[in-house]
Amino acid sequence: SSSGMNVFAYFQSRLLVNSLDVIIQTCLFTAVYYLIRQPGVTFWKFLLPFGFTAYAASGWGYLISTLVPPRHGPFIVSLIVF
């Protein structure tokens, strides 16, 4: 790259920060959901499937954000989801 920045290092740092962001958001969402529902199973049995879903959704988000312009992203996602 012309700016002297290592592209692979930049990619890895973005991936790490995004992974931490997804993990924190998943834990918070699962905790709120668990407190509201108060199921008869442990918290960890909810966290695993919610974590897998968040990981898959972040991958789809990255894919769509690289393929379409930002202004069309929400519309394209709504078409894919429904």
Rosetta silent file (secondary structure, phi, psi, omega in degrees, C-alpha in Angstrom):
SEQUENCE: SSSGMNVFAYFQSRLLVNSLDVIIQTCLFTAVYYLIRQPGVTFWKFLLPFGFTAYAASGWGYLISTLVPPRHGPFIVSLIVF
SCORE:     score description
SCORE:     0.000 S_00000001
   1 L     0.000  152.124 -173.810    0.000    0.000    0.000 S_00000001
   2 L   -75.702  -19.628 -178.811    1.170    3.522   -0.713 S_00000001
   3 L   -85.711   -4.383  179.451    0.678    4.772    2.850 S_00000001
   4 L    85.478    5.375 -179.449    3.176    2.289    4.271 S_00000001
   5 L   -89.307  138.522  177.066    0.543    0.444    6.298 S_00000001
   6 L   -75.510  116.942 -175.566    0.583   -3.333    6.314 S_00000001
   7 H   -65.942  -40.738 -179.762   -2.747   -4.402    4.815 S_00000001
   8 H   -64.627  -40.828  178.099   -2.717   -7.839    6.453 S_00000001
   9 H   -64.641  -39.942  177.732   -2.048   -6.324    9.884 S_00000001
  10 H   -63.378  -44.041  178.332   -4.878   -3.843    9.368 S_00000001
  11 H   -61.029  -44.837 -179.782   -7.233   -6.668    8.343 S_00000001
  12 H   -64.260  -39.485  179.227   -6.274   -8.743   11.378 S_00000001
  13 H   -67.118  -39.684  177.036   -6.777   -5.819   13.752 S_00000001
  14 H   -64.597  -39.789  178.803  -10.221   -5.087   12.301 S_00000001
  15 H   -64.202  -41.610  179.407  -11.125   -8.773   12.592 S_00000001
  16 H   -64.997  -46.805 -179.512  -10.020   -8.895   16.238 S_00000001
  17 H   -64.019  -41.169  178.093  -11.939   -5.761   17.199 S_00000001
  18 H   -64.423  -39.607  179.246  -15.053   -6.999   15.393 S_00000001
  19 H   -62.810  -42.798  177.321  -14.819  -10.374   17.128 S_00000001
  20 H   -64.089  -39.545  178.396  -14.642   -8.710   20.532 S_00000001
  21 H   -62.694  -44.515  179.239  -17.565   -6.490   19.601 S_00000001
  22 H   -65.109  -40.602  179.870  -19.682   -9.475   18.532 S_00000001
  23 H   -63.979  -45.739 -179.263  -18.792  -11.390   21.708 S_00000001
  24 H   -65.243  -44.852  179.674  -19.694   -8.485   24.003 S_00000001
  25 H   -63.980  -38.749  178.853  -22.954   -7.749   22.189 S_00000001
  26 H   -65.023  -43.954  179.306  -23.907  -11.436   22.230 S_00000001
  27 H   -63.023  -43.045  179.234  -23.246  -11.738   25.957 S_00000001
  28 H   -65.321  -45.468  179.568  -25.264   -8.608   26.723 S_00000001
  29 H   -62.764  -44.055 -179.592  -28.180   -9.629   24.517 S_00000001
  30 H   -65.028  -38.503  179.219  -28.227  -13.154   25.932 S_00000001
  31 H   -64.226  -44.446  178.741  -28.080  -11.850   29.507 S_00000001
  32 H   -64.688  -44.835  178.973  -31.035   -9.510   28.956 S_00000001
  33 H   -61.169  -42.154 -179.456  -33.009  -12.232   27.175 S_00000001
  34 H   -65.446  -40.451  179.617  -32.208  -14.716   29.947 S_00000001
  35 H   -67.934  -36.493 -179.733  -33.273  -12.277   32.669 S_00000001
  36 H   -72.926  -45.899 -177.171  -36.556  -11.479   30.927 S_00000001
  37 H   -77.399  -34.975 -176.325  -37.494  -15.069   30.067 S_00000001
  38 L    47.417   63.476 -178.846  -36.058  -16.746   33.200 S_00000001
  39 L   -74.938  171.673 -179.242  -35.968  -20.245   31.679 S_00000001
  40 L   -87.181    5.969  179.200  -35.371  -23.427   33.591 S_00000001
  41 L  -110.505  169.641 -177.219  -32.001  -24.092   31.930 S_00000001
  42 L   -74.159  160.549  179.907  -28.598  -22.577   32.571 S_00000001
  43 H   -60.776  -37.330 -174.936  -27.387  -19.358   30.982 S_00000001
  44 H   -67.215  -25.431  176.983  -24.625  -21.148   29.079 S_00000001
  45 H   -72.338  -20.251  174.919  -27.127  -23.253   27.151 S_00000001
  46 H   -87.628  -34.487 -173.586  -28.515  -20.021   25.712 S_00000001
  47 H   -66.344  -38.786 -176.496  -25.167  -18.367   25.065 S_00000001
  48 H   -63.105  -53.693  179.031  -23.805  -20.972   22.653 S_00000001
  49 H   -65.265  -35.155  177.137  -26.598  -20.879   20.025 S_00000001
  50 H   -65.921  -36.221  177.198  -26.876  -17.093   20.306 S_00000001
  51 H   -65.345  -42.923  177.467  -23.105  -16.870   19.788 S_00000001
  52 H   -62.919  -40.909  179.427  -23.257  -19.050   16.685 S_00000001
  53 H   -65.432  -42.389  179.282  -26.099  -16.936   15.298 S_00000001
  54 H   -65.363  -39.446  178.976  -24.237  -13.680   15.955 S_00000001
  55 H   -64.132  -44.536  178.412  -21.082  -15.049   14.331 S_00000001
  56 H   -65.564  -40.895  179.902  -22.978  -16.121   11.209 S_00000001
  57 H   -65.322  -36.705  178.532  -24.857  -12.810   11.037 S_00000001
  58 H   -67.828  -35.284  176.174  -21.626  -10.803   11.251 S_00000001
  59 H   -64.096  -43.957  176.111  -20.223  -12.835    8.362 S_00000001
  60 H   -62.746  -39.153  178.531  -23.294  -12.102    6.249 S_00000001
  61 H   -62.174  -43.341  177.194  -23.002   -8.440    7.171 S_00000001
  62 H   -64.734  -41.150  179.688  -19.393   -8.292    6.020 S_00000001
  63 H   -62.172  -48.476 -178.027  -20.249  -10.089    2.783 S_00000001
  64 H   -66.736  -37.502 -179.427  -23.133   -7.782    1.944 S_00000001
  65 H   -68.073  -23.379  176.901  -21.178   -4.656    2.891 S_00000001
  66 H   -87.159  -20.696 -176.074  -18.428   -5.589    0.440 S_00000001
  67 H   -93.650  -28.725 -175.340  -20.788   -6.411   -2.430 S_00000001
  68 L  -123.176  157.056  176.078  -23.245   -3.500   -2.411 S_00000001
  69 L   -64.389  153.241 -176.034  -22.971    0.260   -1.842 S_00000001
  70 H   -58.912  -33.815 -177.690  -23.663    1.419    1.744 S_00000001
  71 H   -71.573  -20.457  179.173  -26.911    3.176    0.848 S_00000001
  72 H   -96.787   -6.226 -174.860  -28.379   -0.068   -0.558 S_00000001
  73 H   -56.495  -53.666 -179.378  -27.223   -2.320    2.301 S_00000001
  74 H   -60.549  -36.780  178.986  -30.338   -2.254    4.514 S_00000001
  75 H   -66.852  -45.140  179.759  -32.633   -2.811    1.522 S_00000001
  76 H   -62.978  -42.173  179.607  -30.581   -5.752    0.224 S_00000001
  77 H   -62.421  -42.002  179.147  -30.455   -7.314    3.695 S_00000001
  78 H   -64.301  -33.900  175.937  -34.233   -7.052    4.056 S_00000001
  79 H   -68.297  -40.338 -178.627  -34.642   -8.812    0.696 S_00000001
  80 H   -70.220  -41.317 -176.701  -32.267  -11.605    1.687 S_00000001
  81 H   -67.949  -41.504 -177.657  -33.774  -12.116    5.143 S_00000001
  82 L   -98.960    0.000    0.000  -37.347  -12.253    3.957 S_00000001
